[in-house]
Amino acid sequence: MALSLSYYAKNIFASSYGKDRPDFFIWHPKGTSAAEKKLLFKIDFFILTYGCLAYFTKWLDQSNLSNAYVSGMREDLAMFGTEFNLAQTCFAVGQILGPIPANLLLTWIPPRFLLPGLELIWAVLTIGTYAVTNVNQLYPIRFIVGFLEGSCFVGVQYVLGSWYKRTELGKRTAIFACAAYVGTMISGYLQSAVLASLDGKNGISAWRWVFIIDGIITIVIAAYGFVFFPDTPYTTKAFYLSAEDKARCVERLVEDGRKETSNFTWDLFLRSVKSWQLYFLTVLWMFWNTTVGKVANTVMQLYLKNDPEHSWTLYQVNNIPTAINGWNIVMVLLLNVYVDTTGRRMAAVLLNIAILLFGTICLVVWQIPLGLRVVAYMFAGLDGPLSPIYYSWANLLTGGDSQVRALTLAIMNSWGGAMAAVMQQFLYPVTDAPAFGKGFKASLGCVGGMCVWVVLVRMLELRTEHGKKGGSNVQRLDGVEESQSSTATEEEAVVVVPEQKGVLR
């Protein structure tokens, strides 16, 4: 039965939990047993510590290039044109190509071997970056590092989606996403600290020391992952989980209606291309990669470095933009706790998009007071909350087939990375600093497009859930009960109450 526009209008902002919406909670829903809390603590600690630390080092390295550029690399390597953008593009191309093979390998190779192993290799290459003497040496290193680092985000997202219920996943994904902003913040502070203490030591410039320190940190974290990362509930051999713990981890997913098949079959791509999730979630993620947030720290650094009206020190150029990261961390946690607790994903998404629109409009106008300009960079850079919201949503929408889920998450990331690379190379060249007229206008249009697209994804989710149900007892997703007669029309389209607990997403 087709769904009417009035049905969509009534349910677009409804809680995805429907009638089973839990009471407000921060970490554990009310009634969670002590044994369950203890199990979750062990899972949380080891998954989130390694996942966050690995993602932290990825973003520490990614941000270090920008900080190095404004702290001496530009002059040492004669990067006076668009060489910086090309180096970023090499890294981005690697990230585009890396996630798909890495995530498919995750369904065969235990994550605790694959992810730390790739991290160890990129750590060695990061240390090697200190020795480059020209940009032609920098380009291939950045490509290979990007290819290897492409495994981190989608790999940890896949593992998170393998362990947690829908009332748990958003917060954990949000904490994981925050590691990116912590890494970007610490990169600025690290650059400033190295400038003050190590610049010229042993004949090595400060920007070169940063890559050495970054690589050493990454090696330590990779070693931690080899020992403690727990794989997935169906394959884990973690020494800190008892046999009862392992059985309960699988049972929890069954209770959530998310038991998965993990056996590889050659019709994987056929199964994937037949799903609307692959296409619509990928385009949604591509829209997310067009926001100013993808380049917020860099464009603000370049504004401060090229500001014709004010004089900013090198320490201020590196440190002031980190406020964007702190703002993102706060909002990532707040909005994702709200989504997990209420199930009202669309309300959180559209609030975030409204903030993005305001900030981006201000940057497009450009001729604004300094205080409003700082607010504009903060607001236009608030893309962070949408990352865990979209990826936890994707994990839930593709649950049931681990291969399809892995491939969808990877393709989302790869195409999103491709879009980000195009935006940065052609619409945010450093030669356009500080106004970036083309880039800000393009981002504004794409954020508007994302607002429309996310509504389409929600409508398809509602249609899919409606198609899974059958019978006579029905209700709207907002919990208002209705009845279905044998002569129901399209305008009376309804959703059947699921028999299993918490099936609505």
C-alpha positions as CSV (number, residue, x, y, z in Angstrom):
1,M,0.0,0.0,0.0
2,A,1.4,3.4,-1.0
3,L,2.0,5.9,1.8
4,S,0.2,9.3,1.6
5,L,2.0,12.7,2.0
6,S,-0.1,13.3,5.1
7,Y,1.4,10.1,6.6
8,Y,5.0,11.3,5.9
9,A,4.2,14.8,7.3
10,K,2.9,13.3,10.5
11,N,5.8,10.9,11.0
12,I,8.9,12.7,9.5
13,F,9.9,14.1,13.0
14,A,8.4,11.2,15.0
15,S,10.6,9.2,17.3
16,S,12.1,6.1,15.6
17,Y,11.3,4.1,18.7
18,G,7.6,4.5,18.2
19,K,5.6,3.3,21.2
20,D,8.7,1.7,22.8
21,R,10.5,5.0,23.4
22,P,12.5,4.7,26.6
23,D,12.5,7.2,29.5
24,F,15.2,9.8,29.3
25,F,18.7,8.4,30.1
26,I,22.3,9.5,29.6
27,W,24.2,6.2,29.3
28,H,22.1,3.2,30.3
29,P,18.3,3.0,29.9
30,K,16.4,2.6,33.1
31,G,16.2,-1.0,34.3
32,T,19.6,-2.1,32.9
33,S,20.9,-4.8,35.1
34,A,24.3,-4.6,37.0
35,A,25.6,-7.5,34.9
36,E,24.7,-5.8,31.7
37,K,26.3,-2.6,32.8
38,K,29.5,-4.4,33.7
39,L,29.5,-6.1,30.3
40,L,28.9,-2.8,28.5
41,F,31.7,-1.2,30.5
42,K,34.2,-3.8,29.2
43,I,33.0,-3.5,25.6
44,D,33.0,0.3,25.8
45,F,36.4,0.6,27.3
46,F,38.3,-1.5,24.9
47,I,36.4,-0.6,21.7
48,L,36.3,3.1,22.4
49,T,39.8,3.5,23.7
50,Y,41.4,1.9,20.7
51,G,38.9,3.3,18.2
52,C,39.2,6.9,19.5
53,L,43.0,6.8,19.9
54,A,43.4,5.4,16.3
55,Y,41.0,8.0,14.9
56,F,42.8,10.7,17.0
57,T,46.2,9.8,15.4
58,K,44.6,9.8,11.9
59,W,43.4,13.3,12.4
60,L,46.5,14.4,14.2
61,D,48.4,13.4,11.1
62,Q,45.8,14.9,8.7
63,S,45.8,18.2,10.5
64,N,49.6,18.3,10.9
65,L,49.9,19.0,7.2
66,S,47.9,22.2,7.5
67,N,49.8,23.3,10.6
68,A,53.1,22.4,9.1
69,Y,52.2,24.5,6.0
70,V,51.7,27.7,8.0
71,S,54.7,26.9,10.3
72,G,57.6,26.6,7.8
73,M,56.8,23.9,5.3
74,R,55.6,26.4,2.8
75,E,58.9,28.2,2.7
76,D,61.2,25.1,3.1
77,L,59.5,23.2,0.3
78,A,58.7,26.3,-1.9
79,M,54.9,25.6,-1.8
80,F,53.9,29.1,-3.0
81,G,51.2,28.0,-5.5
82,T,48.6,25.3,-5.1
83,E,51.1,22.6,-4.0
84,F,49.4,22.4,-0.6
85,N,46.0,21.7,-2.3
86,L,47.6,19.0,-4.5
87,A,49.2,17.3,-1.4
88,Q,45.8,17.3,0.2
89,T,44.3,15.9,-2.9
90,C,46.9,13.0,-3.0
91,F,45.9,12.2,0.6
92,A,42.2,12.4,-0.3
93,V,42.5,10.2,-3.3
94,G,44.2,7.6,-1.1
95,Q,41.3,7.9,1.4
96,I,38.8,7.4,-1.4
97,L,40.4,4.2,-2.6
98,G,41.3,2.7,0.7
99,P,38.0,2.2,2.6
100,I,36.3,-0.3,0.3
101,P,39.0,-3.1,0.2
102,A,39.7,-2.5,3.9
103,N,36.1,-2.9,5.0
104,L,35.6,-6.0,2.9
105,L,38.7,-7.5,4.3
106,L,37.3,-6.8,7.8
107,T,34.7,-9.5,7.2
108,W,37.5,-12.0,6.7
109,I,40.5,-10.8,8.7
110,P,40.0,-10.1,12.4
111,P,39.7,-6.3,12.9
112,R,42.3,-6.4,15.8
113,F,44.9,-7.6,13.2
114,L,43.9,-5.6,10.2
115,L,43.2,-2.1,11.6
116,P,46.3,-1.9,13.9
117,G,48.4,-3.4,11.2
118,L,47.5,-0.8,8.7
119,E,48.0,1.9,11.4
120,L,51.5,0.7,12.1
121,I,52.5,1.0,8.4
122,W,51.1,4.6,8.2
123,A,52.9,5.5,11.4
124,V,56.3,4.6,9.8
125,L,55.5,6.6,6.7
126,T,54.4,9.6,8.9
127,I,57.8,9.5,10.6
128,G,59.4,9.4,7.2
129,T,57.7,12.6,6.1
130,Y,60.1,14.6,8.3
131,A,62.9,13.8,5.7
132,V,61.2,15.1,2.6
133,T,63.1,17.8,0.7
134,N,60.6,18.7,-2.0
135,V,56.9,18.4,-2.8
136,N,57.5,15.6,-5.3
137,Q,58.6,13.4,-2.4
138,L,55.6,14.6,-0.3
139,Y,52.9,13.7,-2.8
140,P,53.4,9.8,-2.9
141,I,53.8,9.6,0.8
142,R,50.6,11.5,1.4
143,F,48.8,9.2,-1.0
144,I,49.9,6.0,0.6
145,V,49.2,7.3,4.1
146,G,45.8,8.4,3.0
147,F,45.1,5.0,1.5
148,L,46.0,3.2,4.8
149,E,44.2,5.8,7.0
150,G,41.1,5.2,4.9
151,S,40.6,2.0,6.8
152,C,40.3,3.7,10.2
153,F,37.0,5.6,10.1
154,V,34.9,3.0,8.2
155,G,36.6,0.1,10.0
156,V,35.8,1.3,13.5
157,Q,32.3,2.4,12.3
158,Y,31.7,-1.2,11.1
159,V,32.9,-2.6,14.5
160,L,30.7,-0.2,16.4
161,G,27.7,-1.2,14.4
162,S,28.5,-4.8,15.1
163,W,28.3,-4.5,18.9
164,Y,25.7,-2.0,20.0
165,K,21.9,-1.7,20.2
166,R,20.2,1.3,18.6
167,T,19.7,3.0,22.0
168,E,23.5,2.7,22.5
169,L,25.1,3.2,19.1
170,G,24.7,7.0,18.6
171,K,26.5,8.0,21.8
172,R,29.4,5.6,21.2
173,T,29.7,6.8,17.6
174,A,29.7,10.4,18.8
175,I,32.5,9.7,21.2
176,F,34.5,8.1,18.4
177,A,33.8,11.1,16.1
178,C,35.0,13.5,18.8
179,A,38.5,12.0,18.5
180,A,38.8,13.7,15.2
181,Y,38.3,17.1,16.8
182,V,40.6,16.3,19.7
183,G,43.3,15.3,17.2
184,T,42.8,18.5,15.2
185,M,43.0,20.6,18.4
186,I,46.0,18.8,19.8
187,S,47.7,19.1,16.4
188,G,47.6,22.9,16.7
189,Y,48.8,22.8,20.3
190,L,51.5,20.3,19.4
191,Q,52.8,22.6,16.6
192,S,52.9,25.5,19.0
193,A,54.7,23.5,21.6
194,V,57.3,22.2,19.1
195,L,57.8,25.7,17.8
196,A,58.7,26.8,21.3
197,S,60.9,23.9,22.3
198,L,62.2,21.8,19.4
199,D,62.5,24.2,16.5
200,G,66.0,23.7,15.1
201,K,67.0,21.0,17.6
202,N,69.5,18.6,15.9
203,G,69.1,20.7,12.8
204,I,65.4,19.7,12.3
205,S,62.7,22.3,11.8
206,A,59.7,22.4,14.1
207,W,57.3,21.2,11.4
208,R,59.5,18.2,10.7
209,W,59.6,17.3,14.4
210,V,55.8,17.2,14.5
211,F,55.7,14.3,12.0
212,I,58.2,12.4,14.0
213,I,56.3,12.8,17.3
214,D,53.0,12.0,15.5
215,G,54.4,8.7,14.1
216,I,55.8,7.6,17.5
217,I,52.4,8.2,19.2
218,T,50.7,6.2,16.4
219,I,53.0,3.2,16.8
220,V,52.2,3.0,20.5
221,I,48.4,3.0,19.8
222,A,48.7,0.4,17.1
223,A,50.5,-1.9,19.6
224,Y,47.6,-1.4,22.0
225,G,45.1,-2.3,19.3
226,F,46.8,-5.6,18.5
227,V,46.3,-6.7,22.1
228,F,43.0,-5.3,23.2
229,F,40.7,-4.6,20.3
230,P,37.8,-7.2,20.5
231,D,36.9,-7.9,16.8
232,T,33.1,-8.5,16.5
233,P,30.6,-10.4,18.8
234,Y,30.5,-13.4,16.5
235,T,34.3,-13.8,16.3
236,T,35.8,-12.2,19.4
237,K,38.5,-14.0,21.3
238,A,39.1,-11.1,23.7
239,F,40.7,-12.5,26.9
240,Y,38.7,-10.0,29.1
241,L,35.3,-11.5,28.0
242,S,34.1,-14.7,29.5
243,A,32.2,-17.4,27.5
244,E,29.0,-16.0,29.1
245,D,29.9,-12.5,28.1
246,K,30.5,-13.5,24.5
247,A,27.1,-15.4,24.3
248,R,25.3,-12.4,25.8
249,C,26.9,-10.0,23.3
250,V,25.3,-12.0,20.4
251,E,22.0,-12.3,22.3
252,R,21.8,-8.6,22.8
253,L,21.8,-8.0,19.0
254,V,19.1,-10.6,18.5
255,E,17.0,-8.8,21.1
256,D,17.5,-5.6,19.1
257,G,16.3,-7.4,15.9
258,R,19.7,-7.1,14.3
259,K,21.1,-10.6,14.0
260,E,23.5,-10.6,11.1
261,T,24.6,-13.1,8.5
262,S,28.4,-12.8,7.9
263,N,29.2,-15.6,5.3
264,F,30.6,-14.2,2.1
265,T,28.6,-14.9,-1.0
266,W,29.4,-13.8,-4.5
267,D,26.1,-12.0,-4.9
268,L,27.3,-9.4,-2.4
269,F,27.4,-6.6,-5.0
270,L,24.1,-7.6,-6.4
271,R,22.5,-7.5,-3.0
272,S,24.1,-4.1,-2.4
273,V,23.1,-2.5,-5.7
274,K,19.5,-3.5,-5.2
275,S,19.2,-1.6,-1.9
276,W,18.1,2.0,-1.8
277,Q,20.3,2.5,1.2
278,L,23.5,2.3,-0.8
279,Y,22.6,5.1,-3.1
280,F,20.7,7.5,-0.8
281,L,23.1,7.1,2.1
282,T,26.1,7.6,-0.2
283,V,24.6,10.8,-1.6
284,L,23.7,12.0,1.9
285,W,27.3,11.5,3.0
286,M,28.5,13.3,-0.1
287,F,26.4,16.3,0.8
288,W,28.0,16.2,4.3
289,N,31.4,16.4,2.8
290,T,30.6,19.7,1.0
291,T,30.2,21.8,4.2
292,V,32.7,24.4,5.3
293,G,33.4,22.1,8.2
294,K,35.6,19.9,6.0
295,V,38.1,22.8,5.7
296,A,37.0,25.0,8.7
297,N,40.3,24.9,10.6
298,T,42.4,25.5,7.4
299,V,40.3,28.4,6.0
300,M,40.2,30.1,9.4
301,Q,44.0,29.7,9.8
302,L,44.5,31.1,6.3
303,Y,42.2,34.0,7.2
304,L,44.2,34.8,10.3
305,K,47.5,34.5,8.4
306,N,46.2,36.8,5.6
307,D,44.0,39.2,7.6
308,P,44.7,42.7,6.2
309,E,43.2,44.4,9.2
310,H,44.7,42.6,12.2
311,S,48.1,41.1,13.0
312,W,48.0,37.6,14.4
313,T,51.0,35.8,15.8
314,L,51.9,32.3,14.6
315,Y,50.7,30.8,17.9
316,Q,47.3,32.5,17.5
317,V,47.1,31.3,13.9
318,N,47.6,27.7,15.1
319,N,45.5,27.9,18.2
320,I,42.5,30.2,17.7
321,P,40.8,27.9,15.1
322,T,40.8,25.0,17.6
323,A,37.8,26.7,19.2
324,I,35.8,25.2,16.2
325,N,36.8,21.7,17.4
326,G,35.8,22.3,21.0
327,W,32.4,23.6,19.8
328,N,32.0,20.5,17.7
329,I,32.8,18.2,20.5
330,V,30.2,19.7,22.8
331,M,27.5,19.6,20.1
332,V,28.4,16.1,18.9
333,L,27.8,14.8,22.4
334,L,24.6,16.8,23.1
335,L,22.8,16.0,19.9
336,N,23.7,12.4,19.8
337,V,22.6,11.8,23.4
338,Y,19.4,13.5,22.4
339,V,19.0,11.1,19.4
340,D,19.7,8.0,21.4
341,T,17.4,8.9,24.2
342,T,14.4,10.3,22.2
343,G,14.8,8.6,18.7
344,R,14.0,12.0,17.2
345,R,16.9,12.0,14.7
346,M,15.4,14.4,12.2
347,A,14.9,17.2,14.8
348,A,18.6,17.0,15.7
349,V,19.6,16.9,12.0
350,L,17.6,19.9,10.9
351,L,18.7,22.0,13.9
352,N,22.3,21.2,13.0
353,I,21.7,22.1,9.3
354,A,20.1,25.4,10.4
355,I,23.3,26.3,12.3
356,L,25.4,25.4,9.2
357,L,23.2,27.6,7.0
358,F,23.5,30.6,9.2
359,G,27.3,30.4,9.5
360,T,27.8,29.7,5.8
361,I,25.5,32.6,4.8
362,C,27.6,34.9,7.0
363,L,30.9,33.8,5.3
364,V,29.3,34.3,1.8
365,V,28.4,37.9,2.8
366,W,32.0,38.2,4.1
367,Q,31.9,42.0,4.9
368,I,30.9,41.5,8.5
369,P,32.4,42.5,11.9
370,L,35.2,40.5,13.4
371,G,33.1,39.0,16.2
372,L,30.4,37.8,13.8
373,R,33.1,36.4,11.5
374,V,34.4,34.2,14.3
375,V,30.9,33.0,15.0
376,A,30.4,32.4,11.3
377,Y,33.5,30.1,11.2
378,M,32.3,28.3,14.3
379,F,28.7,27.8,13.0
380,A,29.8,27.0,9.4
381,G,32.3,24.5,10.8
382,L,29.6,22.6,12.9
383,D,29.4,19.5,10.7
384,G,30.6,17.2,13.5
385,P,27.2,16.1,15.0
386,L,26.0,14.9,11.6
387,S,28.8,12.4,11.2
388,P,27.8,10.0,14.0
389,I,24.1,10.6,13.4
390,Y,24.4,9.6,9.7
391,Y,26.8,6.7,10.3
392,S,24.9,5.2,13.2
393,W,21.7,5.6,11.0
394,A,23.5,3.8,8.2
395,N,24.5,1.0,10.5
396,L,20.9,0.5,11.6
397,L,19.4,0.8,8.1
398,T,21.8,-1.8,6.6
399,G,21.8,-4.2,9.6
400,G,21.2,-7.9,9.0
401,D,23.9,-8.5,6.4
402,S,27.5,-7.7,7.6
403,Q,28.9,-7.8,4.0
404,V,26.4,-5.3,2.6
405,R,26.8,-3.1,5.7
406,A,30.6,-3.1,5.4
407,L,30.4,-2.3,1.7
408,T,27.8,0.4,2.1
409,L,29.7,2.1,4.9
410,A,32.9,2.0,2.8
411,I,31.3,3.3,-0.4
412,M,29.7,6.2,1.6
413,N,33.1,7.2,2.9
414,S,34.8,6.8,-0.5
415,W,32.4,8.9,-2.5
416,G,32.2,11.4,0.3
417,G,35.9,11.7,0.3
418,A,35.9,12.1,-3.5
419,M,33.4,15.0,-3.1
420,A,35.6,16.6,-0.4
421,A,38.7,16.3,-2.6
422,V,36.9,18.0,-5.5
423,M,35.7,20.8,-3.2
424,Q,39.1,21.4,-1.6
425,Q,41.0,21.3,-4.9
426,F,38.8,23.4,-7.1
427,L,36.7,25.5,-4.7
428,Y,39.0,26.0,-1.8
429,P,42.4,26.6,-3.3
430,V,44.8,28.4,-0.9
431,T,45.3,31.1,-3.5
432,D,41.7,32.2,-2.8
433,A,42.4,32.9,0.8
434,P,41.0,34.5,2.9
435,A,37.6,35.1,1.3
436,F,37.1,31.7,-0.6
437,G,34.2,33.2,-2.6
438,K,33.6,30.1,-4.7
439,G,34.0,27.6,-1.9
440,F,31.6,29.3,0.6
441,K,28.9,29.8,-2.0
442,A,29.2,26.2,-3.2
443,S,29.0,24.9,0.4
444,L,25.9,27.1,1.0
445,G,24.1,25.5,-1.9
446,C,25.1,22.0,-1.0
447,V,24.0,22.4,2.7
448,G,20.6,23.5,1.3
449,G,20.6,20.3,-0.9
450,M,21.4,18.2,2.1
451,C,18.4,19.6,3.9
452,V,16.1,18.2,1.2
453,W,18.0,14.9,0.8
454,V,17.9,13.9,4.4
455,V,14.1,14.3,4.3
456,L,14.0,11.9,1.3
457,V,16.1,9.3,3.3
458,R,13.7,9.6,6.2
459,M,10.8,9.0,3.9
460,L,12.4,5.9,2.4
461,E,13.0,4.7,6.0
462,L,9.3,5.1,6.8
463,R,8.3,3.3,3.6
464,T,10.7,0.4,4.3
465,E,9.4,0.0,7.8
466,H,5.9,0.1,6.5
467,G,6.6,-2.6,3.9
468,K,8.0,-5.0,6.6
469,K,4.8,-5.0,8.5
470,G,1.5,-6.8,8.0
471,G,-1.7,-7.5,10.0
472,S,-4.5,-5.6,11.5
473,N,-3.0,-4.0,14.7
474,V,-1.4,-0.8,13.6
475,Q,-0.1,2.4,14.9
476,R,1.7,5.5,13.7
477,L,5.4,5.8,14.6
478,D,4.5,8.6,17.1
479,G,2.6,6.0,19.1
480,V,-0.9,7.1,18.2
481,E,-2.9,3.9,17.7
482,E,-5.2,3.6,14.7
483,S,-7.2,0.7,13.1
484,Q,-7.1,-0.6,9.6
485,S,-10.2,-1.8,7.9
486,S,-10.4,-3.9,4.8
487,T,-11.2,-0.9,2.8
488,A,-8.3,1.3,3.9
489,T,-7.2,3.8,1.3
490,E,-3.8,5.3,0.5
491,E,-4.6,8.3,2.7
492,E,-5.1,5.9,5.7
493,A,-1.7,4.2,5.3
494,V,-0.4,3.0,8.6
495,V,2.4,0.9,10.1
496,V,1.8,-2.4,12.0
497,V,3.0,-2.6,15.5
498,P,6.1,-5.0,15.5
499,E,5.8,-8.0,17.7
500,Q,9.5,-8.0,18.6
501,K,10.7,-5.4,21.0
502,G,12.3,-2.2,19.6
503,V,12.2,-3.1,15.9
504,L,11.4,0.4,14.7
505,R,14.4,2.4,13.8
